[in-house]
Amino acid sequence: MARDQGALLQGTLGLLILKALVVQELHGYGIARWVQDVTGDVLQIEEGSLYPALRRLEDRGLISSRWAITENNRRARWYALTRAGRAHLREDASTWLQFSRAVTQVLRAEPSVL
């Protein structure tokens, strides 16, 4: 795990959660697992970060939630992307991609350390 991954993750956690919910609603563990799987275990979301972030997103109207039974027969809160959340994701993802391309250009500029 990278030394400053926690700071990076905190700044992008909402974006990662919204992206995880694009296709289907998921419970908290499902969201964390999706991010971990997609990133090849590079990013791992801890419960202490995930659930407060989900609450903030729900308070902002970007996601909704409901209680339901999981595939393991346990009661869990399931989260879904709202229309406002989808619009917010589009805007944030565009900004993030532009920013990450710019940072990549700087890091690959001569003299290169990569």
HUPE-V236382 format. One record per run of one state. SS is the DSSP state (alpha for helix, beta for strand, coil for the rest). FROM is the first residue (numbers start at 1). LEN is the number of residues. If there is no record, write none. Layout:
ss: <SS:SS>
from: <FROM:FROM>
len: <LEN:LEN>
//
This chain:
ss: <coil:alpha:coil:beta:alpha:coil:alpha:coil:beta:coil:beta:coil:alpha:coil>
from: <1:5:21:26:28:39:47:60:63:70:75:82:83:109>
len: <4:16:5:2:11:8:13:3:7:5:7:1:26:6>
//
